[in-house]
């Protein structure tokens, strides 16, 4: 079943309408938001007039619209987003009369009947003469002809503005607005050469437009960072998105690239058309021979034990510092890692997400689980110890909002324990490896921070109050056992 307005010539179906946009600039943010600035040449009559601006985003945030220029004032503005579709035509025709065109499949002869549209809710109910019919949608050759297009339906999203001009004449008007439905993200393709200790990095911007509108020959600027927005309930969306990441990530302090306030900006060279319902990719980074190395890590939670060995995580580490060869801040995105096999074919070995990363940073990417490198934590012994081995009270300082500092004395837990842990690290590779073994859960409340390590077979590093880490060297086709004793107040 075809639904065609009588005024729509068939020969125009394959010819897209020319855009009414002018000189368009689009600033695209990471968090599903874009700023559109469209400079159009408009001829205004003297006094009040209604001007239409078609080809705006179908998802335009009407409250953000501004129209600037010389010699006029704005009386009223409306966004007409009820778009012309077959379903919308039928819904607007309820109570009106249409023409049904039926074709006899055997003879090809057409018959026409006038029908009144009674309802269009989940199906179309028609009154034809004295009978009631439901318009079937089963592929039979039936067409519907409408006498006219309802005035409140638009073929394209349109902003209409009532303006009061001081004088007649043409002038440039700048239309600006925010719209959701458009975003971008970075994707990285890397080729890692483990023997050479080098990595090649290519960065791509992936741009997606779901606004319902095509932006033609636009000047495009992408902003890396999450701009704050007030949500519909009045709350604030600041873009905070915590996620677990491997150890070894360290923010850098190198400046570089184009910046706008606290954000980095990435312009697309030249102008480009961002078609609706399109994903576009543009290269923005291509570097080779960046120093990189592979590592392994394993984190044990809460001094737990495993019944059998589990795989360590494979970690790829490199820097985006100038001295390392990248020399650029990296917008948030997904890093996909490839390595060449014995035949020289590049094979995918894993992917990891990165946050917005300033220049000079160290990056650690978890690419997967190691097949040949495993760790098994074992609780050798756990026993309660007496309070005599500890002070009974904790003393710590608290700073109040008025600046007053007071010492607080709090009674400690009544039970303390000695736990002897053994971490068995095995390596089935024919090259030696080093595994970062970490024990977490050591200091999540103030009284836990009295955790002490009187004995460890390898020197450890206290990465935080919660986590202690050991670099465990493991020979090729070999095994290393790390033993640690913890004194804990729980």
C-alpha positions in Angstrom: 0.0 0.0 0.0 1.4 3.4 -1.1 0.5 6.6 0.6 1.3 9.5 -1.8 0.2 13.2 -1.6 -1.3 14.3 -4.9 1.2 17.2 -5.0 4.3 15.0 -4.9 5.6 14.4 -8.5 7.1 11.0 -8.9 10.1 12.3 -10.9 11.3 14.2 -7.8 11.5 11.1 -5.6 15.2 10.4 -6.5 16.2 14.1 -6.4 17.0 15.3 -2.9 15.8 18.8 -2.1 18.4 21.5 -2.1 19.4 22.5 1.4 18.2 25.8 2.7 21.2 26.0 5.0 23.9 28.7 4.5 27.4 28.9 5.8 27.3 26.1 8.4 29.7 25.4 11.3 29.1 22.5 13.6 30.9 22.0 16.9 30.5 18.5 18.2 31.0 17.3 21.7 31.6 13.8 23.1 28.4 13.6 25.1 25.7 13.5 22.4 25.6 17.3 21.9 26.4 19.7 19.0 26.4 23.4 18.5 25.1 24.5 15.0 25.9 28.0 13.7 24.2 28.7 10.4 24.7 32.0 8.6 21.9 32.6 6.0 21.3 35.5 3.7 17.7 36.6 4.2 15.7 39.4 2.6 13.4 41.0 5.2 10.5 43.3 4.4 9.9 46.4 6.5 7.9 45.7 9.7 6.6 42.4 10.9 7.0 39.2 8.8 7.2 35.5 9.4 10.4 33.9 8.2 11.0 30.2 7.9 14.3 28.5 8.4 14.0 24.9 7.2 16.7 22.2 7.5 17.4 22.7 11.1 18.0 19.7 13.3 14.9 17.6 13.9 16.1 17.3 17.5 16.8 21.0 18.0 16.6 22.2 21.6 14.3 25.1 20.9 15.1 26.9 24.2 18.7 27.3 23.0 17.9 29.1 19.7 19.4 32.5 19.1 19.1 34.5 15.9 21.4 37.4 15.5 21.8 40.2 12.9 21.3 43.9 12.3 18.2 45.9 12.2 15.4 43.7 13.5 13.8 42.3 16.6 12.2 38.9 17.4 8.6 38.8 18.3 8.0 35.0 18.4 9.7 31.8 17.3 8.2 28.3 16.7 9.8 25.0 15.9 7.6 22.9 13.6 8.7 19.3 14.1 5.6 17.5 12.9 7.2 16.0 9.8 5.5 14.8 6.6 5.3 11.0 6.6 2.6 8.6 5.2 1.4 7.9 8.8 1.3 11.6 9.7 -0.7 12.3 6.5 -3.3 9.7 7.4 -3.5 10.9 11.0 -4.1 14.5 9.9 -6.7 13.3 7.4 -9.1 12.0 10.1 -12.5 13.5 9.4 -11.4 14.4 5.8 -12.1 12.8 2.5 -9.5 11.1 0.4 -9.4 9.1 -2.9 -8.7 5.4 -3.0 -7.2 4.0 -6.2 -7.5 0.2 -6.7 -5.9 -1.7 -9.5 -7.3 -5.0 -10.8 -4.3 -7.4 -10.8 -5.7 -9.3 -13.7 -6.7 -6.5 -16.1 -4.7 -3.5 -14.7 -7.9 -1.4 -14.7 -8.1 1.3 -12.0 -11.1 2.2 -10.0 -11.4 5.3 -7.8 -13.6 5.8 -4.7 -14.0 8.7 -2.4 -13.7 7.7 1.3 -13.9 9.5 4.6 -11.1 8.7 7.1 -12.8 7.9 10.4 -9.7 6.7 12.5 -6.0 6.0 12.1 -5.1 4.4 15.4 -3.1 1.1 14.7 -4.9 0.9 11.4 -7.1 3.0 9.1 -10.9 2.9 9.3 -12.7 4.3 6.3 -16.4 5.1 5.5 -17.1 4.5 1.8 -20.7 5.3 0.9 -22.8 3.5 3.4 -20.2 0.9 4.4 -17.2 0.8 6.8 -13.9 -0.7 5.7 -10.5 -1.1 7.2 -7.7 -0.2 4.8 -5.7 -3.3 4.3 -1.9 -3.3 4.2 -1.3 -6.7 2.5 0.6 -5.7 -0.6 -2.5 -5.4 -2.8 -2.2 -2.6 -5.4 -4.0 0.2 -3.5 -3.0 3.9 -3.5 -4.3 6.7 -1.4 -4.5 10.2 -2.9 -4.8 13.2 -0.6 -6.3 16.4 -1.8 -3.6 18.5 -0.1 -0.8 18.5 2.4 -2.0 19.7 5.8 -0.5 23.1 6.6 1.0 22.0 9.9 3.0 19.2 8.4 6.5 20.0 7.2 8.6 18.1 4.7 11.7 19.2 6.7 12.3 20.3 10.3 11.6 24.1 10.2 12.1 27.0 12.6 9.7 29.8 12.0 10.4 33.3 13.4 8.1 36.3 13.5 10.5 39.3 13.1 10.1 43.1 13.2 12.6 44.7 10.8 13.3 48.5 11.0 14.0 48.5 7.2 13.6 46.3 4.2 16.5 44.6 2.5 18.8 41.5 2.5 21.1 40.8 5.4 23.1 37.9 6.9 21.4 36.3 9.9 23.2 33.9 12.2 21.1 31.0 13.5 22.6 29.2 16.5 21.3 26.3 18.5 22.2 23.2 20.5 21.0 19.8 19.4 21.4 16.2 20.7 21.7 13.3 18.2 25.3 14.1 17.1 28.5 12.9 18.8 32.0 11.7 18.1 34.5 9.4 19.6 38.1 8.4 18.9 39.1 5.0 17.8 42.7 3.9 17.6 44.3 1.1 15.6 47.7 0.0 16.9 50.3 -2.5 15.6 52.5 -3.9 18.3 56.0 -5.4 17.6 56.9 -7.2 20.8 60.4 -8.1 19.8 61.3 -4.6 18.7 59.4 -3.0 21.6 57.6 -0.6 19.2 54.1 0.3 18.4 52.4 2.1 15.5 49.4 4.2 16.3 46.7 5.5 14.0 43.8 7.5 15.4 40.4 7.9 13.8 37.5 10.2 14.6 34.2 8.4 14.3 31.4 10.9 13.8 27.7 10.0 14.0 24.7 12.1 13.0 21.2 11.0 14.1 19.7 14.5 14.2 17.3 13.9 11.3 19.0 16.5 9.3 22.0 16.6 6.9 24.5 19.4 7.4 26.0 20.3 4.0 29.5 21.5 3.4 30.0 22.3 7.0 33.0 23.5 8.9 33.4 20.9 11.7 35.2 21.2 15.0 35.2 18.4 17.6 35.6 19.1 21.3 37.2 16.5 23.6 35.7 16.6 27.0 32.4 16.4 28.7 30.6 19.8 29.0 28.3 20.1 32.0 24.6 20.0 31.2 21.5 20.4 33.4 19.2 17.4 33.0 15.5 17.5 32.6 15.0 17.1 36.4 17.3 20.1 37.2 20.3 18.0 38.2 23.8 18.5 36.8 25.5 16.1 34.5 29.2 16.7 34.8 30.5 13.8 32.9 32.0 11.8 35.8 32.3 8.2 34.7 34.6 6.2 37.0 35.9 2.9 35.6 38.5 0.4 36.6 41.8 0.7 34.8 45.1 -1.1 34.9 47.9 0.2 37.1 50.5 2.2 35.3 48.3 5.0 34.0 49.9 8.3 34.9 48.6 11.7 33.7 51.1 13.9 31.9 51.8 17.6 32.0 52.7 18.4 28.4 50.7 21.0 26.7 50.0 21.0 23.0 47.4 20.9 20.3 44.5 23.4 20.0 42.7 24.2 23.3 39.4 26.0 24.1 39.2 26.7 27.8 39.7 23.4 29.6 39.0 21.3 26.5 41.0 20.1 23.5 39.6 20.8 20.1 40.2 18.8 16.9 39.1 20.5 13.6 38.5 18.5 10.5 40.6 19.9 7.7 38.4 21.4 4.9 34.7 21.3 4.8 32.6 18.1 4.9 29.0 17.1 4.6 27.6 15.2 7.6 24.7 13.2 6.3 21.8 12.2 8.5 22.0 8.6 9.7 25.6 8.5 8.7 28.8 7.4 10.5 31.9 9.2 9.1 35.5 8.4 9.9 38.4 10.9 9.6 42.1 10.2 10.4 43.7 12.6 13.0 46.8 10.7 14.2 49.4 8.5 12.4 52.7 7.8 14.2 55.2 4.9 13.9 57.9 3.4 16.1 56.6 4.5 19.5 58.5 2.7 22.3 56.1 0.2 24.0 56.4 -2.9 26.1 54.1 -5.7 27.3 53.5 -6.5 30.9 51.3 -8.6 33.1 49.3 -7.9 36.2 47.0 -9.7 38.7 45.0 -8.2 41.6 43.8 -10.3 44.5 40.7 -9.0 46.3 40.2 -9.2 50.1 43.1 -11.6 50.8 41.0 -14.3 49.1 42.3 -17.7 47.8 41.7 -19.4 44.5 41.3 -23.2 44.1 43.4 -23.1 40.9 45.6 -20.7 39.0 43.9 -18.0 37.0 45.3 -16.0 34.1 47.1 -12.7 34.6 46.0 -9.8 32.5 48.0 -8.8 29.5 49.0 -5.1 29.7 50.4 -2.9 26.9 52.3 0.1 28.1 53.5 3.2 26.2 53.6 7.0 26.5 52.1 9.8 24.4 55.0 12.2 25.4 56.8 14.1 22.7 60.0 12.2 23.5 58.1 8.9 22.9 57.0 9.8 19.4 53.3 10.4 19.8 53.5 14.0 21.1 49.7 14.6 21.2 46.9 14.6 23.7 44.6 11.7 23.1 40.8 12.0 23.2 38.8 9.3 24.9 38.1 6.2 22.8 38.8 2.6 22.2 42.4 1.3 21.4 42.4 -1.9 19.3 45.7 -3.8 19.4 47.1 -6.0 16.6 50.2 -8.1 16.3 51.8 -9.9 13.3 51.7 -13.7 13.4 54.4 -16.0 12.1 53.3 -15.4 8.5 53.4 -11.6 8.9 49.6 -11.2 9.0 48.3 -8.6 11.5 46.0 -10.3 14.0 43.7 -8.7 16.6 44.8 -9.4 20.2 42.5 -7.2 22.2 41.1 -3.7 22.9 40.9 -1.3 25.8 39.2 2.0 26.4 41.1 5.2 27.4 39.9 8.4 29.0 40.9 11.9 27.7 44.6 11.7 28.1 46.8 14.8 28.3 50.2 14.9 26.6 53.2 13.3 28.4 51.0 10.6 30.0 51.9 7.0 30.6 49.2 4.6 29.3 48.5 1.0 30.5 46.0 -0.9 28.4 44.5 -4.2 29.4 44.2 -6.2 26.2 43.0 -9.6 27.5 44.0 -12.5 29.7 47.4 -14.3 29.3 47.2 -17.9 28.2 50.6 -18.9 29.6 51.0 -16.6 32.6 49.0 -17.5 35.7 48.7 -16.6 39.4 47.2 -18.6 42.3 46.7 -16.8 45.6 46.8 -19.2 48.6 45.9 -18.4 52.3 48.6 -20.4 54.1 47.5 -19.5 57.7 45.2 -17.1 59.4 45.1 -16.6 63.2 43.8 -14.2 65.7 46.3 -12.2 67.7 45.9 -10.2 70.9 45.5 -6.5 71.4 48.8 -6.4 73.2 50.5 -6.4 69.8 48.7 -3.1 68.9 47.7 0.1 70.5 44.2 0.0 71.8 43.2 3.5 70.6 43.6 5.3 67.3 44.4 9.0 67.3 43.8 11.1 64.2 43.1 14.7 63.3 39.9 16.2 61.8 39.7 19.6 60.2 36.2 21.2 60.5 34.7 23.6 58.0 35.6 26.6 60.1 39.2 25.6 60.0 39.4 24.2 63.5 41.6 21.1 63.9 40.8 18.6 66.6 42.4 15.4 67.7 39.9 12.5 67.8 40.5 9.3 69.8 38.5 6.2 68.6 38.5 2.7 70.0 39.9 0.2 67.6 38.3 -3.1 66.7 38.5 -5.8 69.3 40.0 -8.5 67.0 43.2 -8.6 65.0 44.6 -11.2 62.7 47.8 -12.4 61.2 47.4 -13.8 57.7 50.1 -15.5 55.7 49.6 -15.4 52.0 51.4 -17.2 49.2 51.1 -16.1 45.5 52.2 -18.8 43.1 53.1 -17.2 39.7 53.8 -19.6 36.7 55.2 -18.8 33.3 54.8 -21.3 30.4 56.4 -18.9 27.9 59.9 -19.5 26.6 61.0 -16.0 27.7 61.1 -14.6 31.2 58.3 -12.2 32.3 57.6 -9.9 35.2 54.1 -9.9 36.7 52.7 -7.1 38.9 50.9 -8.9 41.7 48.7 -6.7 43.9 46.8 -7.2 47.0 43.8 -4.9 47.4 41.2 -4.3 50.2 43.8 -3.2 52.7 42.5 0.3 53.7 38.9 1.1 52.8 38.0 2.3 56.3 40.1 4.4 58.7 40.8 1.6 61.1 41.9 -0.8 58.4 44.7 1.5 57.6 46.7 0.0 60.4 47.4 -3.0 58.1 51.1 -3.9 58.5 53.4 -6.1 56.5 56.1 -7.5 58.8 57.4 -10.0 56.2 57.5 -10.3 52.4 59.8 -12.3 50.2 60.1 -9.5 47.7 60.0 -5.8 48.5 56.6 -4.3 47.8 55.3 -0.9 47.0 52.3 0.6 48.7 50.4 2.1 45.7 47.7 3.4 48.0 46.2 2.8 51.4 44.1 0.1 49.8 46.7 -1.7 47.6 50.2 -3.1 47.9 52.0 -4.3 44.8 55.0 -6.6 44.1 57.0 -6.9 40.8 57.5 -10.7 40.6 60.1 -11.9 38.1 59.3 -15.3 36.7 61.9 -17.3 34.6 61.1 -18.8 31.2 59.0 -22.0 31.7 59.3 -21.5 35.4 57.6 -20.5 38.6 58.1 -17.9 41.4 56.4 -18.0 44.8 55.8 -14.7 46.6 55.1 -15.0 50.4 53.7 -12.1 52.5 52.5 -11.8 56.1 49.8 -9.2 56.9 48.7 -8.0 60.3 45.1 -6.7 59.9 42.4 -5.3 62.2 39.7 -7.5 60.7 
